[in-house]
Amino acid sequence: MNKAYEEAIVMDTMGSWTMRRPTAGQNGESFIDQALKNGVSVMSETIVADTDIWDWRTVLRWFDDFHWMISRFPDKMLLVETTEDILRAKREKKLGYIAMFQGANAIFEDLAMLRLYHRLGLRTMSLTYMRGNALGGGCEEPNDSGLTSLGKRVVAEMNRIGVAVDLSHVGYKTAMDAIRVSKKPVVCTHSNIKAVTNHFRNLPDDEIKAIAETGGVIAITPVAIFCCDTSGKRPTVDNLIDHIEYVIEKVGVEHVGISTDRLIGDVLDEQVLLSKAAPALLTFSGLSGKHAEGFSDFSCWPKVGDRLKERGYRDEEIKSILGGNFIRVFKEIWGA
């Protein structure tokens, strides 16, 4: 690990489905141990995605699983509800966990449920997950009519109580409407750049600029289909950094981060699950591996720091990319 990486608070803003889709250990080390060994300080846990919803009792049970998991490993994990908790995770060499939703179906069109989940620890929520819902259109929808009146009320309430508005998986028109409505910065916890890799999940230039104008941050992911080039080959870490550099060139280094979208070794289970939840997303086009070559497990995280250094980035810039930018924006959104 280089000095900048060692000093950085490394944050994976969409890193885990630990409870319901557990990742196998490696060399006798658990998922948690692997993250800590390789310098990851904070990770977002997907409590629920829109495709998983049955009823509010199920959501509460998953929150209970989340809190139970953290309580069982107090020497290794802690709940992140404030930016001070992020700093504490780094100081105490623990893995801080942020509760997130991918999509808003779990609030059941009820602001009271949103407030309840916030009390249980929810700190980031995407407005939609691929498909449309009562708030607006998803990125998989052929017709995105934009943010609904309920969506506007939800964004306002998220701003008020301190839940980050996540535009990953959100349709373009709905996302642009949310940017105009939000009084706080908006984020993308795991999204890449359309001009570099032409995939419908990736962001066009005007959305990138609009997110940055709110003060927001875009976390780039090494998922192969989102960062590959036109060669048809599995992308590398350099392809990932091309996406990072594109954001930096367009809007500045203070608006970019990194997230893995769940590091796993064997992608078969992921392909089966995603093919049911979001079939249009799963267009691997013959690419081997879910992630870019050189960023497929936790041991690769420090190498990304090294590669940024080789690309000429200063230590403070590297620390910002690895986590500092999200600390800044979460403090503004969460209020502490």
C-alpha angles and dihedrals in degrees: 000000000000121000095258091053093047091052096042125098097232111210126187103196095194105022112130153044088170100154104047101022103034120196117228119247122249125220091350093308123122124228088261094049091050091053094048094045090056097047103259109150105176135027134177116232118210103227091182142350124207092252091059101056123122105146141331091265090064091052091051091049090053090051088051089052089050094052092041091054092053093045091053093058106038091153091058109027142042137181115252114216099141136029088251087064088056091053090046092053089057094045094047094041092237132134110253116210125210117197113227139173123215099213130358103251089108092071088063092219089296123122090201089064090051090053091048092051090049089056088052090055108273108155106158130039132175111218094225137006110222095299129061124266138174090293100053148291129326125222091251093057116103090211117043109184093184137242113340126221088260089049090055091051091048093051090049092050092047088053091049099049098034111258116143115241105232117199097188109124091012122129117254098246093044090049093050090048090050091051090054093047099044118095091194131057116281125217143202108216095192117008136125137204124279095204090059099038116017102221124137091236091059126093127253121225097257092053091049090053093045092052091050091049089061088053091253133148133228118211112211117216131209092220102141099230091052099049106029122119129222095276094089089231127121108275124243135217087270089063089052091051090049087064091048092050092049090058091046092051092048103041111358140271092278092071103058137079140157134251130171103211088227119322113231136162103218114044099191095094090046092052092050093049096044093046087062098040101039113003095175090057094057099078101135091161092206095310112149117228129015094252137046117278107266094029107065103108140023094270087069095062095083090047089060088057089051092049092051088052091051089051088060103258118151121239094254091050091050091051090050092051094046095053115313095095093055092047088057095047095043090053089055093046100039095040095228 
